[in-house]
Amino acid sequence: MKIVGIDLKPLEVSLEKPFKTALREVTNLKTYIVELYTDDGSVGYGEAASTPVITGDLEGNIKDAILNYIFPAIKGMEIEEIENIMNKINKCIIKNTSAKAAVDMAVYDLFAKMCNKPLYVLLGGAREEIETDITVSVKDPYDMARDAKEYVDRGFNTLKIKVGIDSELDIKRVKTIRDAIPKEVKIRLDANQGWNAKEAVRTIKRMEDMGLDIELIEQPVPYYDIEGLKYVTDNTYIPIMADESLFSIQDAVKLLSIRACDIINIKLMKCGGLYNAQKIISIAEAFGVECMIGSMMESGVGISFAASLACGRLGIKKFDLDAALLLKENKVDGGIIYEKNKIKISKDIGVGIKGIRY
Ligand SMILES: [Mg+2]
């Protein structure tokens, strides 16, 4: 199976309700789908989501990186030499992790098709379904509590609460939500870099004292403030997770060797795809640290690959893969299936995607 061609198609879908964090507000998904072709007529799918405030990957850069750097570097290579392909993808251009992730996904899809196996089996085959959390966008406390209740009524038992805009109000947000939902529902917070280190410690300590029962807190401080992240981790009890501070395998080694965080969030758009994500999981396992898998605003294509990795590897203990569930319409045929808070993996060969309704 020789790589012979590529297509890059934009996909746009509206969200059910606006997605709002300390960094951005999004009302529709705008993403690129990669279709990678081999000489036997097979196609592998992949996805690149442009997320300027997190990865810096703009739509134009994604297109340019894929069509003018990544694809030319792997054109004509055989899918069975996947290690060499991955080496080319990662070496032909620095950064551009979303573009790399899209092509990496398509290559893994084709590799699994060549092996005639579902992708999650080749990635480890640990389980066939996972449970995802669902995100509560940052708003007024009472509006957030109403959204939280709605999600609990729909069957979700873990909520990811977006905070990081005004720490005083953030405490009120979490308290109002905690009071509105059953005790057994887990709450995880994501500050999306919205606090500084001392403000984070003060805020988190107050939340601890109030007994708000928070499972973990994601990225309390700016991505570049590694000392600040470690300060927060050292001075609080609630587990602290690195998200925007951790893109690469080198970031993982750096952060974990100084214990700057208690847990890490892996996203394919940050690390450049499944190849690097698997290495990050192994590094975390070596440090005895758990991983969560998350995503950017992505369609069922990107989420199907993230879920394949999550179903493959036991090192991933927490799942934040609600993005495709927040869309008004599913334009992806095949791949994962959402059932309430469960994500069921496709048993079809490859990642299981049959087509996209662009
Ligand atoms: Mg996050």
Residues whose N, C-alpha, C, O or C-beta is under 5 A from the ligand:
A	BS01	MG	D190 E218 D243
